[in-house]
Amino acid sequence: MIADRLFEPLPLRCGLTLSNRITIAPMTTWSSHQDGTIHPDEIAYIRRRSRGPSLVMTAACYVQPDGHAFDGQWSCHSDAMIPSLRAAADAIHAEGALAVLQIHHGGRMCHASILGHAPVSASAVAAERPGADTPRAMTEAEILECIDAFGDATRRAIAAGYDGVEIHGANTYLLQQFFSPHSNRRDDAWGGTLEKRMRFPLAVARAVLTAANEAERPFAVGYRFSPEEIEEPGITLEDTLHLVDALAALRGETEKREGGETEKREGGETEKREGGETEKRLDWLHVSVRDYRAGSMRDSADDRRPTRAVIDRLAALPEAERPPVIGVGLMYTPDDAAFALDDGCAAVALGRILLMEPEWVEKVRSGNAADIRTALPAEGGAADLTLPAPLYRVLLGRRGWLPVR
């Protein structure tokens, strides 16, 4: 039965186990306070949707002030944010799900009107979007500071009680900007060849893995990426498969322990290296596509599903070397989710459907999938569906994004 497949447990490398294969995709809420602390309405929103899924990924949370990409965004740029972040983690845990903080820097997708100055990016190349600001190319010192900021944000997530973090390397934000030949025109060690364009996202991921190793409990790290870009020049699927190889091989750094002994954490998995070092590895790869079943966005003649192409690439590795893949993209029904699992995904991330139907998981589990809401109410939805008012207004205003009843 489809439901049985969705509700199988999934062990992660770090020692945590997902109680089922359904996770909540990171979704912007546009509702936090001006200082980046989380609004109580967001806490209520996320708590209601934490009943049933095994893991909840939060809205993107900026790691530096100049990574602030949109109004009402969460912040994890300083220790002052830890109490706010803890409130969201506690709300998720109260409903039985694991809490994962998505950590993020907007790069050139940040607006000068929000920052008060020009955004930063790999190079001074504006996005091909109406009204896009031209960014300033980051200096070497700023690149290194940003890498450190992702590690610091990971330590704050640990302090706030999260079970893991997801590195946001997708959706045209800063990590993708360094990987992309459109936004990265550098001729130094951080750009030019494919290998140099991969250097920044890999350095960020290594810093996060290294920080995660400091947790005194199992702590997960995932990485989200967009497999293609429509811009020319832009990221191709073949570029991304090379990034996938590098991410699968990536290890965090740890300090040597006297006598070559590794510290054993309850339920956690460590690997002993020569000289007594342990290695932290990615717990999942999250492939960000709009429609899971669709083919290439760059080449209409290429009908390969990008997520399946990633899965096939990983299949060439020994089983122990393969990070599990989370699939996402216009999944509304149990059949949609089961299709992705049968396609080789280890888990699925639900997004838009949970805005319309917070009880999706509970209804599927109880055999009441026919009762799932499939539209947003034109009035009263903020109260009925526990949506923050700014989020509800955005959803109603984005024509065609969600069906409205």
Buried (B, 14 or more C-beta within 10 A) or exposed (E): EBBEBBBEEBBBBBBBEBBBBBBBBBBBBBBBBEEBBBBEBBBBBBBBBBBBBBBBBBBBBBBBBBBBBBBBBBBBBBEEBBEBBBBBBBBBBEBEBBBBBBBBBBBBBBBEEBBEEBBBBBBBBBBBEEEBBEBBBBEEEBBEEBBBBBBBBBBBBBBBBBBBBBBBBBBBBBBBBBBBBBBBBBEEEBBBEBEBBBBBBBBBBBBBBBBBBBBEBBBBBBBBBBBBBEBEEBBBBEBBBBBBBBBBEBBBBBEEBEEEEBEEBEEBBBEEBEEBBBBBBBBBBBBBBEEBBBBBBBEEEEEEBBBBBBBEBBEEBEEEEBBBBBBBBBBBBBEBBBBBBEBBBBBBBBBBBBBBBBBBBEBBBEEEBEEBBEEBBEEEBBEEBBBBBBBBBBBBEEEEEBEBE
